[in-house]
Each structure stands twice: as structure tokens, then as C-alpha cells.
Amino acid sequence: MALAAAGRVLLQAGSRLGRREVVDGARRFANKRVEVEADEAAGIAVMKLKNPPVNSLSLEFLTEFLISLEKLENNKNFRGVILTSERPGVFSAGLDLMEMYGRNPAHYAEYWRAVQELWLRLYLSNMILVCAINGTSPAGGCLMALTCDHRIMADNPKYTIGLNESQLGIVAPFWFKDNFVNTVGYRTAEHALQLGLLFPPAEALKLGIVDEVVPEDQVHSKAQSVMAQWMAIPDHSRQLTKNMMRKAMADNLIKQREADIQNFVSFISRDSIQKSLHTYLEKLKQKKG
Ligand SMILES: CCCCCCC/C=C/C(=O)SCCNC(=O)CCNC(=O)[C@H](O)C(C)(C)COP(=O)(O)OP(=O)(O)OC[C@H]1O[C@@H](n2cnc3c(N)ncnc32)[C@H](O)[C@@H]1OP(=O)(O)O
């Protein structure tokens, strides 16, 4: 119910957003931060994250992304979505640090609700989600990929993926942790989460964070062929199976959603946590100079 109500609000906002055009038979919805190439005849859409410079998951990005996803979910002709980055090199830098630094509690609460919504919508999507990870994908970026049914990563040792929150002096919340544990197993997760490890493609493959590693120029063609394989499975049996595997974990967040928001707000508002974020942001700046 809560998801449906949130969806209606998003759709109302969505009707005021976006530009449409038809390119090579595929409809393109181009919001500012998300580009969707929607091939209705094939039943497949490619969603490209487009939030320069590093595809951080800002509140504006999350709103636009959720609107685009909702449009696809509401059109029964669409059965599959390929998630990728419009900027090869960075899939997503994760949650936007500026949404969690120096803001007020009401802003933190609004932001966290949107982050929860992103995870719930992707994790519980009835559509087939294939992630074409064409760049680095730390923390929230990794979480987005973990919600997908199949993950393909570009074979470039410069790219890394994982949940590095610990390195920032923050803590991955229980539902990030649960999604990670269900993907890589308890011991690997315990080790990687405490150290905030980021893994290059070959290691990510060994641990099961990604399902395949392919040469960089083949990520998209591979995503299309994997999608074709998944599309051959009857929707009803695939969807019921997905729901059976995922519902309990999603319900666990849904029933504690408000408490999780309060927990985030009080954690992120602490002086010590704000100081850690400040230090991390400074480090990012220094890396440039
Ligand atoms: C109880 C609950 C507790 C709280 C739970 C919170 C869970 C948090 C989850 C997260 O996702 S936290 C975010 C984690 N992300 C990172 O650690 C990635 C940081 N970024 C990088 O490592 C690099 O930027 C990059 C992604 C490897 C790309 O490197 P590149 O050299 O291409 O770009 P940069 O010069 O480093 O960055 C350009 C520009 O973008 C800013 N920026 C980078 N990442 C973020 C971000 N996540 N949010 C906001 N802004 C970001 C960076 O500072 C630069 O800004 P300017 O200096 O140009 O102003």
C-alpha cells in the first residue's frame, strides 16, 4: 500500500518531468538525470544513470529514477530493464555525501526515505533487472547492483565494487547488510563490511558480488544476451520465485521503515559522524590536487 501511494505521487511529479523522442524504433524518455531507451516491441528498456560527475544518488536523482522505473513497471509490455551508467568509468559513486552532510534532520529523513524506496522498488521489481556495471560502484552503487537479478561487470582492474561504508566512518544499515550477506555469505560479508572492502572485477566474481566479468566493450551486448535468456522463462513462474526468495527480507525493512529513518537521522546528525564525513570529503578533494 505504502509503495503504491508513493508511486502515485511519483507519477504525478513525473508527468511534469521529462522529454520524449523516438530513436531507431525505441522510445527515449530523457529526464535530466536518467535516460531511458524503451523498446516496447522487445519489452526491454535500458536505464542509463546520468548524474554527473559521478552518478551519486542525490535526492533529485532518486526522484527521477523512481519516476522512470514506475513508468516502466506500469506498462505491462515491459518485462526487462538493463541498468547501466551513461558515463563509462563510474557506474555510481553511491549515496550523495552532500545529502548527508551539513543538512537538517527533516532533510536527512526525506533523503533516507527515498533511499529506502529505491531499494524496495528495485529489490521487489517484477521485471527482470540486469545490471551492466561499466565502472566503479561503491556502497550505494553496489547496493543498486545487488538488487538486480544478474550482474555483469566490465573487466577493468581500475573499477571496484563493494560496501565501503566502514572506511567513511559510517555503517551500512541492516538491509544493505542483509542484501550483501544473501549474495556473498555471512563470513565473507562480515569480513568485507568491517574493513569496507572494494573489490576489482576478478575478485568480485570469485565472491559472487557479480555473476560475470566481460571485456569492457562487450558489457552491453552481454547484458542483451543475458536478458534474452531470462526473457525465455515464463513471467509468472519467474516472478513468483523471485517474490518467494525476496519478500521476507523486504518485509523486514517495510515493517521497520520509520524506525530505520529515525535511526539514520540520529546517527548521521551526530557530530562525530559529520566530522568523519567532512574528513572523507576533504580526502576526495585532496586526491584531485
Ligand atoms: C544507520 C545508517 C548509517 C548511514 C548509512 C549510509 C550508507 C552510505 C552509503 C553510501 O553510498 S556513502 C558513499 C560512498 N561512496 C564513495 O565512497 C565514493 C566516493 N567517490 C570516489 O571514490 C570517487 O569520486 C570515484 C567514484 C571513484 C570517481 O572518481 P573520479 O576521480 O572520477 O571523481 P572525483 O574527482 O573523485 O569526484 C568528482 C566530484 O564528485 C564528488 N563526489 C564523489 N563521490 C561523491 C559522492 N558519493 N557524493 C557526493 N559527491 C561525490 C567529489 O567530491 C568531486 O567533487 P568536486 O571536488 O569536483 O566538487
PDBQT file of the ligand as one rigid body, heavy atoms in Angstrom, charges set to zero:
ROOT
HETATM    1  C1  LIG A 301      22.483   3.990  10.226  1.00  0.00    +0.000 C 
HETATM    2  C2  LIG A 301      22.777   4.393   8.814  1.00  0.00    +0.000 C 
HETATM    3  C3  LIG A 301      24.113   4.974   8.604  1.00  0.00    +0.000 C 
HETATM    4  C4  LIG A 301      24.431   5.621   7.290  1.00  0.00    +0.000 C 
HETATM    5  C5  LIG A 301      24.455   4.699   6.139  1.00  0.00    +0.000 C 
HETATM    6  C6  LIG A 301      24.910   5.395   4.882  1.00  0.00    +0.000 C 
HETATM    7  C7  LIG A 301      25.184   4.422   3.776  1.00  0.00    +0.000 C 
HETATM    8  C8  LIG A 301      26.024   5.092   2.737  1.00  0.00    +0.000 C 
HETATM    9  C9  LIG A 301      26.165   4.638   1.551  1.00  0.00    +0.000 C 
HETATM   10  C10 LIG A 301      26.990   5.340   0.517  1.00  0.00    +0.000 C 
HETATM   11  O1  LIG A 301      26.803   5.091  -0.642  1.00  0.00    +0.000 OA
HETATM   12  S1  LIG A 301      28.148   6.516   1.013  1.00  0.00    +0.000 SA
HETATM   13  C11 LIG A 301      29.024   6.983  -0.463  1.00  0.00    +0.000 C 
HETATM   14  C12 LIG A 301      30.186   6.077  -0.691  1.00  0.00    +0.000 C 
HETATM   15  N1  LIG A 301      30.878   6.460  -1.902  1.00  0.00    +0.000 N 
HETATM   16  C13 LIG A 301      32.184   6.582  -2.005  1.00  0.00    +0.000 C 
HETATM   17  O2  LIG A 301      32.933   6.346  -1.081  1.00  0.00    +0.000 OA
HETATM   18  C14 LIG A 301      32.715   7.038  -3.347  1.00  0.00    +0.000 C 
HETATM   19  C15 LIG A 301      33.472   8.313  -3.233  1.00  0.00    +0.000 C 
HETATM   20  N2  LIG A 301      33.938   8.748  -4.548  1.00  0.00    +0.000 N 
HETATM   21  C16 LIG A 301      35.016   8.227  -5.153  1.00  0.00    +0.000 C 
HETATM   22  O3  LIG A 301      35.698   7.352  -4.663  1.00  0.00    +0.000 OA
HETATM   23  C17 LIG A 301      35.368   8.814  -6.494  1.00  0.00    +0.000 C 
HETATM   24  O4  LIG A 301      34.703  10.031  -6.628  1.00  0.00    +0.000 OA
HETATM   25  C18 LIG A 301      35.002   7.892  -7.685  1.00  0.00    +0.000 C 
HETATM   26  C19 LIG A 301      33.565   7.413  -7.620  1.00  0.00    +0.000 C 
HETATM   27  C20 LIG A 301      35.971   6.690  -7.696  1.00  0.00    +0.000 C 
HETATM   28  C21 LIG A 301      35.181   8.688  -9.002  1.00  0.00    +0.000 C 
HETATM   29  O5  LIG A 301      36.481   9.223  -9.055  1.00  0.00    +0.000 OA
HETATM   30  P1  LIG A 301      36.784  10.433 -10.066  1.00  0.00    +0.000 P 
HETATM   31  O6  LIG A 301      38.259  10.666  -9.951  1.00  0.00    +0.000 OA
HETATM   32  O7  LIG A 301      36.198  10.141 -11.388  1.00  0.00    +0.000 OA
HETATM   33  O8  LIG A 301      35.977  11.672  -9.497  1.00  0.00    +0.000 OA
HETATM   34  P2  LIG A 301      36.323  12.590  -8.228  1.00  0.00    +0.000 P 
HETATM   35  O9  LIG A 301      37.259  13.665  -8.658  1.00  0.00    +0.000 OA
HETATM   36  O10 LIG A 301      36.755  11.771  -7.066  1.00  0.00    +0.000 OA
HETATM   37  O11 LIG A 301      34.901  13.188  -7.879  1.00  0.00    +0.000 OA
HETATM   38  C22 LIG A 301      34.300  14.201  -8.690  1.00  0.00    +0.000 C 
HETATM   39  C23 LIG A 301      33.436  15.060  -7.788  1.00  0.00    +0.000 C 
HETATM   40  O12 LIG A 301      32.374  14.249  -7.259  1.00  0.00    +0.000 OA
HETATM   41  C24 LIG A 301      32.376  14.325  -5.836  1.00  0.00    +0.000 C 
HETATM   42  N3  LIG A 301      31.903  13.045  -5.291  1.00  0.00    +0.000 N 
HETATM   43  C25 LIG A 301      32.464  11.848  -5.425  1.00  0.00    +0.000 A 
HETATM   44  N4  LIG A 301      31.730  10.903  -4.834  1.00  0.00    +0.000 NA
HETATM   45  C26 LIG A 301      30.666  11.535  -4.288  1.00  0.00    +0.000 A 
HETATM   46  C27 LIG A 301      29.544  11.093  -3.538  1.00  0.00    +0.000 A 
HETATM   47  N5  LIG A 301      29.340   9.803  -3.211  1.00  0.00    +0.000 N 
HETATM   48  N6  LIG A 301      28.649  12.015  -3.141  1.00  0.00    +0.000 NA
HETATM   49  C28 LIG A 301      28.807  13.316  -3.460  1.00  0.00    +0.000 A 
HETATM   50  N7  LIG A 301      29.873  13.807  -4.179  1.00  0.00    +0.000 NA
HETATM   51  C29 LIG A 301      30.775  12.900  -4.586  1.00  0.00    +0.000 A 
HETATM   52  C30 LIG A 301      33.835  14.607  -5.482  1.00  0.00    +0.000 C 
HETATM   53  O13 LIG A 301      33.926  15.147  -4.190  1.00  0.00    +0.000 OA
HETATM   54  C31 LIG A 301      34.206  15.585  -6.570  1.00  0.00    +0.000 C 
HETATM   55  O14 LIG A 301      33.625  16.842  -6.215  1.00  0.00    +0.000 OA
HETATM   56  P3  LIG A 301      34.362  18.221  -6.570  1.00  0.00    +0.000 P 
HETATM   57  O15 LIG A 301      35.693  18.209  -5.841  1.00  0.00    +0.000 OA
HETATM   58  O16 LIG A 301      34.522  18.217  -8.066  1.00  0.00    +0.000 OA
HETATM   59  O17 LIG A 301      33.451  19.281  -6.061  1.00  0.00    +0.000 OA
ENDROOT
TORSDOF 0
